[in-house]
């Protein structure tokens, strides 16, 4: 797993696609050769993940936002600053807890808006 993959949507999308592909390939109702297709696609995905790791500059002890190229006529991209981590496990757990909290708040807001609509 690439370091700090969870901070980079492009890696989350790639890994999510691999997971869904794996679920389909290894489904008991699937054709017996489907896992071979998954392994071929996994080889391609590993190359894309290497690209994203390079673009992100993520390492075992530090991370930074994914580089964004500025096109001619656009404002320059902001300076990229590395963030260092001493405990990857703790950082990941805190990230997941914050994401769950954020999603719970969004869900609560959604249901509150439904209640407001019914009250009107």
C-alpha positions in Angstrom: 0.0 0.0 0.0 1.4 3.4 -0.9 2.3 5.5 2.2 -0.4 8.0 3.1 -2.6 6.9 0.2 -5.7 8.0 2.2 -4.7 11.7 1.8 -4.8 11.5 -2.0 -8.1 11.1 -3.8 -6.4 9.8 -7.0 -4.9 6.9 -5.0 -8.2 6.3 -3.1 -10.0 6.0 -6.5 -7.4 3.6 -7.9 -7.5 1.4 -4.9 -11.3 1.5 -4.7 -11.5 0.4 -8.3 -9.0 -2.4 -7.7 -11.1 -3.6 -4.7 -14.4 -3.6 -6.7 -12.7 -5.4 -9.5 -11.3 -8.0 -7.1 -14.8 -8.5 -5.6 -16.2 -9.1 -9.1 -13.4 -11.3 -10.2 -13.5 -13.6 -7.2 -17.3 -13.8 -6.9 -18.4 -17.5 -6.8 -20.7 -16.9 -9.7 -17.9 -15.5 -11.9 -16.2 -17.2 -14.7 -13.1 -19.2 -13.5 -10.7 -17.2 -15.6 -11.9 -13.8 -14.1 -9.1 -13.7 -11.5 -6.6 -13.8 -14.3 -8.1 -10.7 -15.7 -7.9 -9.1 -12.3 -4.2 -9.9 -12.1 -3.5 -8.4 -15.5 -5.4 -5.2 -14.6 -3.6 -5.2 -11.2 -0.2 -5.0 -13.0 -1.5 -1.9 -14.9 -2.8 -0.4 -11.7 0.5 -0.8 -9.9 2.1 1.3 -12.6 -0.5 4.0 -12.1 0.0 3.9 -8.3 3.8 4.3 -8.8 3.0 7.4 -10.9 0.7 8.8 -8.3 3.2 8.1 -5.5 5.8 10.0 -7.5 3.5 12.9 -8.2 2.4 13.1 -4.6 5.9 12.8 -3.2 4.6 10.6 -0.4 7.2 8.7 1.6 7.2 6.5 4.7 7.6 9.4 7.1 6.3 12.4 5.2 3.6 13.5 2.7 2.6 16.5 0.7 -0.3 17.6 -1.5 -0.3 16.1 -5.0 1.6 18.4 -7.4 -0.5 20.4 -9.7 0.9 21.8 -12.9 0.0 25.4 -13.8 -1.0 25.9 -17.4 0.0 29.0 -19.3 -2.2 31.9 -18.3 -3.1 30.4 -14.9 -1.8 31.6 -11.5 1.2 29.6 -10.3 0.5 26.6 -8.1 0.9 27.3 -4.4 4.2 26.2 -2.9 4.2 22.6 -1.8 5.2 21.9 1.8 6.0 18.4 3.2 4.2 17.2 6.3 6.1 14.8 8.6 4.6 12.0 10.6 6.3 10.0 13.3 3.6 7.4 13.9 1.8 6.3 10.7 -0.6 4.1 12.5 -1.8 6.8 14.8 -2.0 9.3 11.9 -4.2 6.8 9.9 -6.5 6.1 12.9 -6.9 9.9 13.5 -7.6 10.4 9.7 -10.3 7.7 9.7 -12.0 9.0 12.9 -12.1 12.5 11.4 -13.5 11.2 8.1 -16.2 9.2 10.0 -17.1 12.3 12.1 -17.2 14.5 8.9 -19.5 12.1 7.1 -21.7 11.7 10.2 -22.1 15.5 10.4 -23.0 15.6 6.7 -25.6 12.9 7.2 -27.0 14.6 10.2 -27.3 17.9 8.3 -29.1 16.1 5.4 -31.7 14.5 7.7 -32.1 17.8 9.5 -32.9 19.5 6.2 -35.5 16.9 5.5 -37.1 17.6 8.8 -37.1 21.3 8.1 -38.7 20.7 4.7 -41.5 18.6 6.3 -42.1 21.3 8.9 -42.8 23.9 6.3 
